Amino acid sequence: MANTKAVEDVLERKKIKRAARKKAAPKGPRTGPRGENKQKLKKAARGQAKRK
């Protein structure tokens, strides 16, 4: 991605970024499912409600 920190105009920045995305090589297919490295949530305790 092009470095657009110096560009002040929002529309100009968008134009530069879009051009950079078009020029970049396509990404390969995923090797694993999306979010496989996300931290997994532990299930809440079963049984009696925590708050009444």
Backbone bond lengths (Angstrom), bond angles and torsions (degrees), N, CA, C in turn:
res aa  C-N    CA-C-N  psi(-1)  N-CA   C-N-CA  omega(-1)  CA-C   N-CA-C  phi
1 M - - - 1.455 - - 1.523 108.26 -
2 A 1.309 115.49 141.09 1.457 120.78 -179.65 1.524 110.56 -69.88
3 N 1.338 116.56 146.67 1.458 120.76 178.22 1.527 108.10 -82.08
4 T 1.321 116.86 113.22 1.465 120.83 -174.67 1.529 111.86 -114.64
5 K 1.342 117.08 21.61 1.468 119.76 -179.13 1.519 111.89 -64.45
6 A 1.331 117.29 -34.45 1.458 121.15 -176.31 1.527 111.98 -76.65
7 V 1.333 117.61 -21.48 1.469 121.34 -177.20 1.527 109.36 -78.51
8 E 1.339 115.62 121.60 1.466 120.52 -177.47 1.525 112.05 -85.10
9 D 1.342 117.20 -40.35 1.461 121.26 -175.56 1.525 111.08 -70.28
10 V 1.329 116.30 127.23 1.469 121.35 -175.79 1.531 111.20 -64.39
11 L 1.321 116.77 -46.15 1.467 119.70 -177.89 1.519 111.63 -64.98
12 E 1.328 115.81 -38.53 1.467 120.31 178.48 1.530 109.95 -64.91
13 R 1.335 116.62 -41.54 1.463 121.94 178.86 1.519 110.14 -61.28
14 K 1.347 116.15 -44.54 1.467 120.96 178.64 1.523 110.90 -58.65
15 K 1.336 115.08 -44.35 1.461 120.85 -177.96 1.532 110.80 -60.84
16 I 1.339 116.01 -42.99 1.469 121.17 -178.90 1.527 110.30 -66.00
17 K 1.341 115.80 -44.03 1.466 119.78 -178.96 1.522 111.55 -64.70
18 R 1.340 116.12 -41.91 1.456 120.40 -179.64 1.522 110.60 -62.06
19 A 1.336 115.86 -41.63 1.465 120.45 178.88 1.523 110.55 -63.90
20 A 1.329 116.47 -39.33 1.471 120.70 -179.81 1.520 110.60 -66.38
21 R 1.337 116.23 -38.40 1.471 119.57 178.65 1.517 111.51 -65.49
22 K 1.323 115.67 -39.27 1.477 119.43 179.52 1.521 110.79 -65.28
23 K 1.351 116.02 -37.10 1.456 120.74 -175.87 1.531 112.36 -76.42
24 A 1.343 117.75 -25.83 1.465 121.94 -175.23 1.530 111.34 -65.89
25 A 1.320 114.93 151.47 1.467 120.60 178.89 1.524 109.42 -68.83
26 P 1.335 117.47 145.23 1.472 119.05 -179.68 1.524 111.67 -66.89
27 K 1.310 115.28 144.90 1.466 120.25 179.07 1.519 109.11 -76.22
28 G 1.319 115.79 149.71 1.455 120.66 179.46 1.514 111.06 -77.10
29 P 1.324 117.00 171.64 1.470 119.59 178.11 1.523 110.99 -67.10
30 R 1.301 115.58 156.54 1.468 120.52 -178.48 1.528 110.56 -67.54
31 T 1.340 114.41 144.66 1.464 118.71 178.24 1.519 110.42 -89.47
32 G 1.328 117.24 -30.72 1.466 121.56 179.54 1.518 109.19 -135.60
33 P 1.307 117.35 177.10 1.466 119.56 -179.82 1.526 111.37 -67.69
34 R 1.315 116.44 155.62 1.464 120.89 178.57 1.525 109.29 -63.94
35 G 1.317 116.42 138.98 1.454 121.06 175.97 1.510 114.52 73.44
36 E 1.323 117.49 21.93 1.469 118.87 -178.53 1.524 111.43 -70.29
37 N 1.337 116.98 -22.75 1.467 119.78 -179.56 1.524 112.66 -93.32
38 K 1.320 116.74 0.28 1.460 120.25 178.64 1.517 109.63 -67.13
39 Q 1.337 115.34 147.17 1.451 119.33 177.52 1.523 108.83 -70.64
40 K 1.306 116.40 130.71 1.459 120.43 -177.10 1.526 110.08 -83.55
41 L 1.329 116.40 143.57 1.460 121.77 179.70 1.510 110.45 -84.38
42 K 1.308 116.21 136.39 1.462 119.44 175.11 1.518 107.78 -79.09
43 K 1.307 116.83 142.57 1.461 121.10 179.60 1.522 109.69 -69.85
44 A 1.317 116.52 145.62 1.462 121.29 177.69 1.522 109.01 -67.85
45 A 1.308 115.93 156.67 1.460 120.76 -178.78 1.523 110.16 -62.88
46 R 1.301 115.47 135.56 1.455 120.56 179.07 1.533 109.76 -79.94
47 G 1.316 116.99 163.48 1.456 119.94 174.54 1.515 112.33 102.53
48 Q 1.312 117.09 -132.22 1.466 122.28 -173.66 1.525 110.64 -63.82
49 A 1.321 115.42 140.93 1.470 120.78 -178.72 1.523 109.90 -65.02
50 K 1.325 115.54 146.36 1.467 119.48 -179.08 1.522 110.27 -71.79
51 R 1.323 116.59 -41.42 1.469 120.51 -179.08 1.516 109.36 -121.64
52 K 1.297 116.27 143.28 1.455 119.91 178.66 1.496 111.21 -117.11
